Amino acid sequence: MGHYTNAMIGSRTQGTKGGRYMFASQSWQGEVPASVDKVIRVESNLVKLMGRIMAVGKEDEKVALNYMDQWTLRTLSEYLGENGPKPIERKYPDVNNTSWLERVNFMLCDGSMAEADKMWVEQYKSIGIEACKYDFTEKQLELAKIGEKAGMDHLLQLAPKIVDSRKLLGTRESLGTGARDEFAEGTLIGQWGLPPVEASYRQAVVDSDGDILDGSKHDYVMRFKAPNTSEFWSVTTYANDTRLMEKNAMNRHSRGDRTLKPDADGYYTIYMSSDTKGRENDSNFLPIPNKPFYNVLRLYGPDADIQSGKYQMPATVKAK
């Protein structure tokens, strides 16, 4: 991952046999070792990687951790057993002493993102966005502060209106040249998220009456048929003010197909309350913050209806 999610290495694309994968910049022209299964081209020399292995229960966690111990990440020189070039020394911008303009331009300076995003870079050049540019006028810096606050305020106002992730998260190809505020929203609320073909996300900030979800005022119930996924699905709750999981006595923040028990009709029911007393062993109970919160439904290996947006987030209903 860099500016976008570049590629997914997993059971959907590569099967379950593992492999050797090489990350290279767009400009790299060296020889690819025959033992490499796939070369993944990236737009920045600064790349993020994140791996997940699903574990079902404590014993399965041991198996997952064993697989993780077998993952290795090496430079090409190390992989070939050769002496590599001298590492590039980078002086990263101090987030406390630089403007966001400088940090953006630093990222644009390292790789081919500036060229790939030429349309946007040219559009915003007048405000100071330009690869490798670190000198700004006082007016640009002043307006950057105003724009930063206005932009963040806009994203915070937009967040509750987001119902699914299709326009927020994914590859350059899947997101295209859509609205940049939606793209930025994806970074704010779901950084490192996956494109719809891999996973889809639904969000609920209001209940079936249109009222803000609030654990200090109500208990809630969700009842629904299992969504059609090839991997798994789960519902996670977050606090509105921090957009993070909230501490609770059960140390539980999600329920899904691995823990919920369906009823005789095949429906799943999640009971939600900020009061956890006596619910510790209830597999269908999900603690919620004692304040405004929101739910996110994660759908891994979604079917076509989920990917297209036809599948809607199940309603969250006030408990009677």
C-alpha positions as CSV (number, residue, x, y, z in Angstrom):
1,M,0.0,0.0,0.0
2,G,1.0,3.5,-0.7
3,H,-1.2,6.3,-2.0
4,Y,-3.7,3.6,-2.9
5,T,-4.0,-0.1,-2.1
6,N,-1.6,-1.4,-4.8
7,A,-2.2,-5.2,-4.7
8,M,-3.7,-8.0,-2.6
9,I,-1.8,-11.2,-2.0
10,G,-4.2,-13.8,-0.6
11,S,-6.3,-16.8,-1.1
12,R,-8.6,-15.1,-3.7
13,T,-5.8,-14.1,-6.0
14,Q,-3.0,-16.6,-5.2
15,G,-4.5,-19.6,-3.6
16,T,-3.2,-21.0,-0.3
17,K,0.2,-22.3,-1.2
18,G,2.2,-19.2,-0.4
19,G,4.8,-17.8,-2.6
20,R,7.6,-15.2,-3.3
21,Y,6.5,-11.7,-4.2
22,M,8.7,-8.8,-5.2
23,F,7.8,-5.1,-4.8
24,A,9.5,-2.8,-7.3
25,S,9.1,0.9,-8.3
26,Q,7.6,1.7,-11.7
27,S,11.1,2.8,-12.9
28,W,13.0,-0.3,-11.7
29,Q,14.5,-2.2,-14.7
30,G,16.6,-4.9,-13.1
31,E,16.4,-8.7,-13.6
32,V,13.6,-10.5,-11.8
33,P,14.9,-13.8,-10.1
34,A,13.3,-16.9,-11.6
35,S,12.1,-17.9,-8.1
36,V,9.8,-14.9,-7.8
37,D,6.2,-15.7,-8.4
38,K,5.0,-12.2,-9.1
39,V,6.3,-8.6,-9.3
40,I,4.1,-5.9,-7.8
41,R,4.8,-2.4,-9.1
42,V,4.4,0.4,-6.7
43,E,4.2,4.2,-7.3
44,S,6.2,5.2,-4.2
45,N,9.5,4.0,-2.8
46,L,7.8,4.2,0.6
47,V,5.5,1.2,0.8
48,K,3.3,-0.1,3.6
49,L,2.5,-3.8,4.1
50,M,-0.1,-5.3,6.3
51,G,-0.9,-9.1,6.6
52,R,-3.9,-10.9,8.1
53,I,-4.4,-14.5,8.9
54,M,-7.8,-15.6,10.2
55,A,-7.7,-17.6,13.4
56,V,-10.7,-19.3,14.9
57,G,-10.1,-19.9,18.6
58,K,-7.0,-20.1,20.8
59,E,-5.6,-23.3,19.2
60,D,-6.0,-21.9,15.7
61,E,-4.1,-18.8,16.8
62,K,-1.0,-20.9,17.4
63,V,-1.2,-22.2,13.8
64,A,-1.7,-18.7,12.5
65,L,1.3,-17.4,14.5
66,N,3.4,-20.2,13.2
67,Y,2.6,-19.2,9.6
68,M,3.4,-15.6,10.4
69,D,6.8,-16.6,11.8
70,Q,7.5,-18.0,8.3
71,W,6.9,-14.7,6.6
72,T,10.1,-12.9,5.6
73,L,10.7,-9.4,4.2
74,R,14.1,-8.8,2.6
75,T,15.8,-6.5,0.1
76,L,16.5,-8.0,-3.3
77,S,20.2,-8.0,-2.5
78,E,19.6,-9.9,0.8
79,Y,17.4,-12.4,-1.0
80,L,20.1,-13.0,-3.6
81,G,22.8,-13.2,-1.0
82,E,24.6,-10.2,-2.6
83,N,26.0,-6.9,-1.3
84,G,23.4,-4.3,-2.0
85,P,23.7,-0.6,-2.7
86,K,24.1,1.9,0.1
87,P,20.7,2.6,1.7
88,I,19.1,5.9,0.9
89,E,19.2,8.3,3.8
90,R,15.9,10.1,4.1
91,K,15.1,13.0,6.4
92,Y,11.5,12.6,7.2
93,P,9.4,15.8,7.9
94,D,8.7,16.3,11.6
95,V,4.9,16.3,11.8
96,N,5.1,18.8,14.7
97,N,7.2,21.3,12.8
98,T,6.1,21.2,9.2
99,S,2.9,22.0,7.3
100,W,0.9,19.4,5.6
101,L,2.0,21.0,2.3
102,E,5.6,20.0,3.0
103,R,4.6,16.5,4.0
104,V,2.5,16.0,0.9
105,N,5.3,17.3,-1.3
106,F,7.8,15.0,0.4
107,M,5.7,12.0,-0.5
108,L,5.2,13.2,-4.0
109,C,9.0,13.6,-4.4
110,D,9.7,9.9,-3.8
111,G,8.4,7.8,-6.6
112,S,6.0,8.3,-9.6
113,M,2.9,9.4,-7.7
114,A,3.3,13.0,-8.9
115,E,3.1,11.9,-12.5
116,A,0.3,9.4,-11.9
117,D,-1.7,12.1,-10.2
118,K,-0.7,14.9,-12.5
119,M,-4.2,16.0,-13.0
120,W,-4.6,16.7,-9.3
121,V,-1.1,18.1,-8.7
122,E,-1.5,20.6,-11.5
123,Q,-4.9,21.6,-10.3
124,Y,-3.6,22.4,-6.8
125,K,-0.2,23.8,-7.7
126,S,-1.2,27.3,-7.0
127,I,-1.7,26.5,-3.3
128,G,1.8,25.0,-3.0
129,I,1.4,21.4,-3.9
130,E,4.4,20.3,-6.1
131,A,6.8,17.4,-5.9
132,C,9.9,18.2,-3.9
133,K,8.8,21.8,-3.2
134,Y,9.6,22.9,0.4
135,D,9.6,26.7,0.2
136,F,6.3,28.4,0.5
137,T,5.0,32.0,0.7
138,E,3.5,33.2,4.0
139,K,0.2,33.4,2.2
140,Q,0.4,29.8,1.1
141,L,1.2,28.7,4.7
142,E,-1.6,30.8,6.1
143,L,-4.1,29.4,3.6
144,A,-2.9,25.9,4.2
145,K,-3.8,26.1,7.9
146,I,-7.3,27.4,7.0
147,G,-7.7,24.8,4.3
148,E,-6.6,22.0,6.7
149,K,-9.2,22.9,9.3
150,A,-11.9,23.4,6.7
151,G,-11.0,20.1,5.0
152,M,-11.1,18.1,8.3
153,D,-14.4,19.8,9.3
154,H,-15.9,18.7,6.0
155,L,-14.6,15.1,6.4
156,L,-16.0,14.9,9.9
157,Q,-19.4,16.1,8.6
158,L,-19.3,13.7,5.7
159,A,-18.4,10.6,7.8
160,P,-21.9,10.0,9.2
161,K,-23.3,10.1,5.7
162,I,-21.1,7.3,4.4
163,V,-23.0,4.0,4.0
164,D,-20.6,1.8,2.2
165,S,-16.9,1.8,1.1
166,R,-17.1,1.4,-2.6
167,K,-16.0,5.0,-3.4
168,L,-13.6,5.3,-0.5
169,L,-11.2,2.4,-0.6
170,G,-9.3,0.4,-3.2
171,T,-6.8,0.5,-6.0
172,R,-6.2,3.4,-8.4
173,E,-8.1,1.4,-11.1
174,S,-11.2,0.8,-8.9
175,L,-11.4,4.3,-7.5
176,G,-10.7,6.1,-10.8
177,T,-10.9,9.9,-10.7
178,G,-13.8,10.2,-8.3
179,A,-14.4,12.9,-5.8
180,R,-11.2,13.5,-3.7
181,D,-13.2,14.2,-0.5
182,E,-14.6,10.7,-0.6
183,F,-11.0,9.4,-1.2
184,A,-9.8,11.4,1.8
185,E,-12.7,10.1,3.8
186,G,-11.5,6.6,3.2
187,T,-8.1,7.5,4.6
188,L,-9.7,9.1,7.6
189,I,-12.1,6.3,8.6
190,G,-10.7,3.2,6.9
191,Q,-7.0,3.6,6.1
192,W,-5.5,0.5,4.4
193,G,-9.0,-0.7,3.4
194,L,-9.5,-3.1,0.6
195,P,-11.3,-2.8,-2.8
196,P,-14.8,-4.2,-3.1
197,V,-13.7,-7.4,-4.8
198,E,-11.8,-8.3,-1.7
199,A,-13.9,-6.8,1.1
200,S,-16.8,-4.5,1.5
201,Y,-17.8,-2.3,4.4
202,R,-21.1,-0.9,5.5
203,Q,-21.6,1.7,8.2
204,A,-24.5,2.7,10.4
205,V,-24.6,5.8,12.5
206,V,-28.4,6.1,13.0
207,D,-31.0,3.6,14.0
208,S,-34.2,2.6,12.1
209,D,-35.9,5.7,13.4
210,G,-33.1,8.0,12.0
211,D,-31.8,8.8,15.5
212,I,-28.1,8.8,16.3
213,L,-27.0,5.5,17.8
214,D,-26.3,6.3,21.5
215,G,-25.5,3.7,24.1
216,S,-26.2,6.1,27.0
217,K,-29.9,6.3,25.9
218,H,-30.9,3.0,24.4
219,D,-30.2,-0.7,23.9
220,Y,-30.4,-2.0,20.4
221,V,-31.1,-5.1,18.3
222,M,-29.9,-6.2,14.8
223,R,-31.6,-9.2,13.2
224,F,-30.7,-10.3,9.7
225,K,-29.9,-13.2,7.4
226,A,-26.2,-14.0,6.9
227,P,-24.7,-11.9,4.1
228,N,-23.3,-14.0,1.2
229,T,-19.5,-14.0,1.6
230,S,-16.9,-16.7,0.8
231,E,-14.7,-15.8,3.8
232,F,-16.3,-14.1,6.8
233,W,-18.4,-11.2,8.1
234,S,-18.5,-9.3,11.4
235,V,-20.1,-6.2,13.0
236,T,-17.8,-3.9,15.0
237,T,-18.8,-1.0,17.2
238,Y,-16.8,2.3,17.5
239,A,-17.2,5.5,19.6
240,N,-18.2,8.5,17.6
241,D,-15.9,11.0,19.3
242,T,-12.6,8.9,18.9
243,R,-13.6,6.7,15.9
244,L,-11.9,3.9,18.0
245,M,-13.1,0.9,19.9
246,E,-14.2,1.8,23.4
247,K,-13.0,-0.1,26.4
248,N,-15.6,-2.4,28.1
249,A,-15.7,-5.0,30.8
250,M,-16.0,-7.9,28.3
251,N,-13.1,-6.7,26.2
252,R,-15.3,-7.4,23.2
253,H,-16.0,-5.1,20.3
254,S,-17.3,-7.2,17.5
255,R,-19.6,-10.2,16.7
256,G,-19.7,-12.2,13.5
257,D,-20.2,-15.5,11.8
258,R,-17.6,-17.2,14.0
259,T,-19.3,-16.3,17.3
260,L,-23.0,-15.6,16.7
261,K,-25.6,-18.4,16.8
262,P,-28.5,-18.3,14.3
263,D,-32.1,-19.0,15.4
264,A,-34.3,-21.7,14.0
265,D,-35.2,-19.5,11.0
266,G,-31.6,-19.0,10.1
267,Y,-31.5,-15.3,11.2
268,Y,-28.7,-13.9,13.3
269,T,-29.6,-11.5,16.2
270,I,-27.1,-9.1,17.9
271,Y,-28.2,-7.6,21.2
272,M,-26.4,-4.4,22.0
273,S,-26.1,-2.5,25.3
274,S,-23.6,-0.5,27.3
275,D,-24.6,-2.6,30.4
276,T,-22.6,-5.9,30.2
277,K,-23.7,-7.3,33.6
278,G,-24.8,-10.9,33.3
279,R,-24.2,-11.0,29.5
280,E,-20.6,-12.3,29.6
281,N,-21.5,-15.7,28.2
282,D,-24.1,-14.6,25.7
283,S,-22.6,-15.2,22.3
284,N,-25.2,-13.0,20.7
285,F,-24.4,-10.0,22.9
286,L,-22.2,-7.0,21.8
287,P,-21.2,-4.3,24.2
288,I,-21.5,-0.7,23.0
289,P,-20.1,2.6,24.3
290,N,-22.1,4.5,26.9
291,K,-22.3,7.4,24.4
292,P,-22.9,8.0,20.7
293,F,-21.4,5.2,18.5
294,Y,-21.5,3.6,15.1
295,N,-21.4,0.1,13.7
296,V,-19.3,-1.2,10.8
297,L,-20.2,-4.4,9.0
298,R,-17.1,-6.0,7.4
299,L,-17.8,-8.4,4.5
300,Y,-14.8,-10.5,3.3
301,G,-15.1,-12.3,0.0
302,P,-18.4,-10.5,-0.9
303,D,-20.7,-11.7,-3.6
304,A,-21.7,-9.6,-6.6
305,D,-24.7,-8.0,-4.9
306,I,-22.6,-6.8,-2.0
307,Q,-19.9,-5.5,-4.3
308,S,-22.4,-3.6,-6.4
309,G,-24.0,-2.0,-3.4
310,K,-27.4,-3.8,-3.6
311,Y,-26.9,-5.4,-0.2
312,Q,-27.8,-2.9,2.5
313,M,-26.6,-2.6,6.1
314,P,-29.1,-4.4,8.4
315,A,-31.2,-2.0,10.5
316,T,-30.3,-1.3,14.1
317,V,-33.5,-1.1,16.1
318,K,-34.1,0.3,19.5
319,A,-34.8,-2.5,22.0
320,K,-38.3,-2.5,23.3
